Amino acid sequence: MTTTSLQDQLDEITSNTRHLVQEERLAISERAVEGLMLTGIEERILPVGATAPEFKLKDANSKWVGSADLLGLGPLVVKFFRGRWCPYCMTELETWRDLYGQLRERGALLVAIGPQVERQSDFMAGQHGLPFPILTDMGNKVAEQFGLVYTLPESMREYYRSILVNIPFVNGDQSWRLPLPATYVIGKDGKVLFAEAHADFRVRPEPEEVLAAVTAALGR
């Protein structure tokens, strides 16, 4: 494990961004985060104890991957991410890349689910050396079943356009909808054992918490 916590790494990205980006632009993002928090979306995500929706999605190689098949092998960690354009998401997924061996040793699996098209996921897996499946959730249909989906306000659309993040191109649709970054641990029986999602995209759970939920699921 790294000596630096995941959140410390994410906070460093935030600090660097504040040095590089104009204050008025940062204010746009801050207001959008606050507005999303006020919607109460965090309280409406699929909670611990619920039965997780089954899903079948294509990976970066256009092969179908089904949750039922994965759960037949062991507990499943599901990471919902915004896109390869998000440095917070990529830092988190790289952390899990480095921990993937520990996860597999425990008999668990991991998949990352995002709305980007398969070609973007293929680029992402190769560029970052991700060993787990990157699944394409076109239209955020699976994320919606987990209660994670929101629509970016016009101010954030303009902000992303200004920094050349073309979300409609990356996702292959014009909806400007994204999932909250979220982490789930699903037991072999399909029950949710761990659930965490944040309206503030700069906050993610520490891997130790997730690994503890996996260990508990296995009764170890």
Salt bridges, closest charged atoms under 4 A:
GLU30 OE2 - ARG18 NH2 3.42
GLU30 OE2 - ARG202 NH1 2.89
GLU92 OE2 - LYS79 NZ 2.56
GLU92 OE1 - ARG204 NH1 2.83
GLU94 OE2 - HIS128 ND1 2.70
ASP98 OD1 - ARG97 NE 2.99
GLU144 OE2 - ARG177 NH1 3.03
GLU154 OE2 - ARG161 NH1 3.27
GLU196 OE2 - HIS198 NE2 2.74
ASP200 OD1 - ARG202 NE 2.76
